[in-house]
Amino acid sequence: MTLTVWLTFLIAAVFISISPGAGAVNSMSSGLRYGVRKSLPTIAGQQFGYGVQIVLVGAGLGALVASSNTTLMVIKWIGVVYLIWLGIQKWREPPIEATRAALSGFSPRQQFWNGALVNLTNPKATIFLIALFPQFLVAGTAHGQQLATMGATLIFVDILVMVGYAVLASQLFRFMTTPRRQRQMNRVFGGLFVTAAVALASFKRA
């Protein structure tokens, strides 16, 4: 994977991680209840679940697109359409309220497995990975190192973003979860999804 391709992937990884979803709400709830340091087991559990999804999706796609540019192209455009649809849905999504007591009384081990379950049962993460990986895989070459690089990048970025959400929750939770602010965030992230779709549609692998 060249530096240019990796930097493009890094930008996509950031877009994915900062998009509000189950993981973000989970990190915010844990950050509010326990503070940033004591919410780390929750974030670690989420990365475990994310890592399992990365391995399963990566292994399946590695076999599927080992030598088929046509398959890569079909999956790419399915991913582009999905991202546009998701952007529209996010723009229209009504505000929701994160539950302050969602993780009340959880031990560090319970926090870990709660976080893991959130990402293991999150279909959005699976679809994102299916939409994202083919854009950056080079057909006809070994995919193991490429997938390992992308997986490590996704997890590293997600750790930073989830810690950031926990920090924000401990300082600005009320501000971020008012209906008006949530509508604003939904529209911003809806626009980002569509922007990401356009970027993926125009991206060409070497």
VEXMI-308572 format. One line per 10 residues: number of its first residue (from 1); their letters; for each residue x, y, z of C-alpha. Coordinates in steps of 0.05 Angstrom, whole numbers, plus 5000, padded with zeros to 4 digits. Layout:
VEXMI-308572
NUM) a) X Y Z  ...;
This chain:
VEXMI-308572
1) mtltvwltfl) 5000 5000 5000  5031 5066 4978  5032 5127 5023  4981 5163 4979  4932 5105 4982  4942 5097 5057  4929 5171 5069  4865 5166 5029  4844 5106 5070  4862 5143 5134;
11) iaavfisisp) 4814 5199 5116  4759 5148 5102  4774 5115 5169  4766 5181 5205  4699 5194 5171  4674 5125 5193  4696 5132 5265  4669 5202 5277  4600 5185 5249  4552 5182 5308;
21) gagavnsmss) 4527 5111 5321  4521 5057 5374  4596 5058 5390  4598 5134 5398  4537 5134 5443  4566 5077 5484  4632 5114 5492  4596 5178 5511  4552 5143 5562  4612 5109 5594;
31) glrygvrksl) 4652 5174 5594  4596 5210 5629  4585 5156 5681  4657 5137 5697  4701 5191 5669  4752 5183 5613  4803 5138 5647  4752 5089 5675  4715 5085 5609  4776 5054 5575;
41) ptiagqqfgy) 4751 4982 5585  4688 5000 5546  4731 5028 5489  4777 4967 5491  4717 4921 5485  4690 4960 5426  4758 4951 5391  4756 4877 5404  4688 4872 5371  4711 4916 5314;
51) gvqivlvgag) 4773 4874 5304  4732 4810 5299  4689 4843 5245  4751 4867 5208  4781 4797 5208  4717 4763 5184  4701 4814 5130  4774 4818 5108  4781 4743 5102  4717 4736 5062;
61) lgalvassnt) 4733 4792 5014  4805 4769 5006  4779 4703 4978  4723 4735 4938  4764 4788 4901  4831 4753 4896  4833 4761 4821  4769 4795 4799  4770 4868 4780  4697 4863 4760;
71) tlmvikwigv) 4677 4839 4830  4717 4897 4860  4680 4946 4816  4611 4919 4832  4624 4920 4906  4654 4990 4901  4591 5018 4869  4546 4982 4919  4587 5016 4973  4580 5084 4940;
81) vyliwlgiqk) 4504 5077 4935  4500 5053 5007  4540 5113 5032  4495 5161 4995  4433 5126 5023  4463 5129 5093  4478 5203 5085  4405 5216 5067  4381 5174 5125  4428 5210 5173;
91) wreppieatr) 4405 5278 5148  4332 5259 5161  4345 5221 5227  4306 5249 5287  4346 5266 5350  4355 5211 5401  4378 5217 5473  4437 5178 5501  4419 5143 5566  4461 5166 5624;
101) aalsgfsprq) 4450 5103 5665  4463 5054 5607  4528 5029 5639  4512 5044 5712  4544 4995 5760  4583 4956 5707  4650 4926 5728  4710 4936 5681  4699 4865 5654  4625 4879 5642;
111) qfwngalvnl) 4643 4945 5609  4692 4908 5562  4642 4855 5540  4586 4906 5534  4630 4947 5488  4649 4884 5448  4576 4865 5440  4558 4934 5414  4606 4927 5355  4598 4853 5344;
121) tnpkatifli) 4523 4863 5334  4528 4928 5294  4510 4914 5221  4531 4985 5201  4603 4967 5218  4600 4904 5174  4570 4942 5115  4620 4998 5122  4678 4948 5119  4648 4913 5059;
131) alfpqflvag) 4639 4980 5025  4708 5006 5044  4759 4950 5036  4749 4937 4961  4765 5010 4945  4837 5000 4968  4853 4927 4953  4897 4914 4892  4870 4854 4854  4919 4799 4835;
141) tahgqqlatm) 4966 4812 4894  4970 4784 4965  4917 4817 5008  4942 4796 5077  4990 4855 5088  4941 4905 5057  4884 4881 5102  4929 4881 5164  4950 4953 5149  4878 4975 5139;
151) gatlifvdil) 4853 4938 5200  4907 4968 5245  4892 5037 5218  4817 5030 5230  4827 5007 5302  4879 5060 5318  4835 5116 5291  4774 5088 5326  4810 5086 5393  4829 5159 5386;
161) vmvgyavlas) 4759 5180 5365  4723 5140 5419  4769 5169 5473  4752 5237 5443  4678 5223 5449  4688 5202 5522  4725 5267 5536  4671 5309 5502  4616 5272 5540  4648 5287 5607;
171) qlfrfmttpr) 4650 5362 5589  4594 5377 5541  4544 5320 5546  4483 5363 5556  4502 5409 5500  4514 5353 5450  4450 5315 5464  4398 5370 5459  4349 5357 5401  4372 5419 5364;
181) rqrqmnrvfg) 4446 5402 5368  4432 5330 5348  4395 5353 5286  4454 5397 5268  4503 5339 5278  4460 5292 5238  4459 5340 5179  4534 5352 5183  4549 5278 5184  4497 5264 5130;
191) glfvtaaval) 4535 5312 5086  4601 5278 5104  4573 5210 5084  4554 5237 5015  4622 5271 5009  4656 5205 5026  4613 5170 4973  4635 5220 4920  4708 5212 4941  4703 5136 4937;
201) asfkra) 4669 5139 4869  4726 5182 4841  4782 5143 4875  4822 5099 4827  4869 5045 4851  4938 5039 4820;
